[in-house]
């Protein structure tokens, strides 16, 4: 949707029955990160620190 795609198209691609479910993804900054997302961010930061050295 950031690229300008219509909500209905994104809804169909994701297989959501309700546009309200898809609308959540229009504002990803309001989503609560999962524990896996937090681990991924930490690993990415560690890899970046190692590649700088």
BELMO-V624372 format. One record per residue. N is the residue number from 1. RES is the residue in one small letter. PHI is phi in degrees with one decimal (* if undefined). D_LAST is the distance of its C-alpha to the last C-alpha in whole Angstrom. Layout:
n=N res=RES phi=PHI d_last=D_LAST
n=N res=RES phi=PHI d_last=D_LAST
This chain:
n=1 res=x phi=* d_last=38
n=2 res=x phi=-61.8 d_last=35
n=3 res=x phi=-84.1 d_last=36
n=4 res=x phi=98.3 d_last=39
n=5 res=x phi=-72.0 d_last=41
n=6 res=x phi=-68.0 d_last=44
n=7 res=x phi=-56.1 d_last=44
n=8 res=x phi=-63.4 d_last=47
n=9 res=x phi=-68.4 d_last=45
n=10 res=x phi=-63.2 d_last=41
n=11 res=x phi=-57.6 d_last=44
n=12 res=x phi=-64.8 d_last=45
n=13 res=x phi=-63.7 d_last=42
n=14 res=x phi=-84.5 d_last=41
n=15 res=x phi=76.7 d_last=44
n=16 res=x phi=-80.0 d_last=45
n=17 res=x phi=-77.8 d_last=49
n=18 res=x phi=-117.6 d_last=48
n=19 res=x phi=-65.2 d_last=47
n=20 res=x phi=-64.4 d_last=46
n=21 res=x phi=-64.7 d_last=43
n=22 res=x phi=-69.5 d_last=42
n=23 res=x phi=-58.9 d_last=42
n=24 res=x phi=-55.5 d_last=39
n=25 res=x phi=-76.0 d_last=37
n=26 res=x phi=-72.3 d_last=38
n=27 res=x phi=-130.4 d_last=36
n=28 res=x phi=-62.7 d_last=33
n=29 res=x phi=-68.7 d_last=31
n=30 res=x phi=-93.9 d_last=34
n=31 res=x phi=-75.4 d_last=33
n=32 res=x phi=-82.4 d_last=32
n=33 res=x phi=-63.9 d_last=29
n=34 res=x phi=-80.5 d_last=30
n=35 res=x phi=-57.1 d_last=28
n=36 res=x phi=-64.8 d_last=26
n=37 res=x phi=-63.3 d_last=25
n=38 res=x phi=-64.4 d_last=23
n=39 res=x phi=-63.3 d_last=22
n=40 res=x phi=-59.5 d_last=20
n=41 res=x phi=-63.4 d_last=19
n=42 res=x phi=-65.8 d_last=17
n=43 res=x phi=-64.8 d_last=16
n=44 res=x phi=-61.6 d_last=15
n=45 res=x phi=-66.1 d_last=13
n=46 res=x phi=-65.4 d_last=11
n=47 res=x phi=-65.0 d_last=10
n=48 res=x phi=-63.5 d_last=9
n=49 res=x phi=-62.1 d_last=7
n=50 res=x phi=-69.2 d_last=5
n=51 res=x phi=-75.3 d_last=5
n=52 res=x phi=-74.8 d_last=4
n=53 res=x phi=-77.1 d_last=0
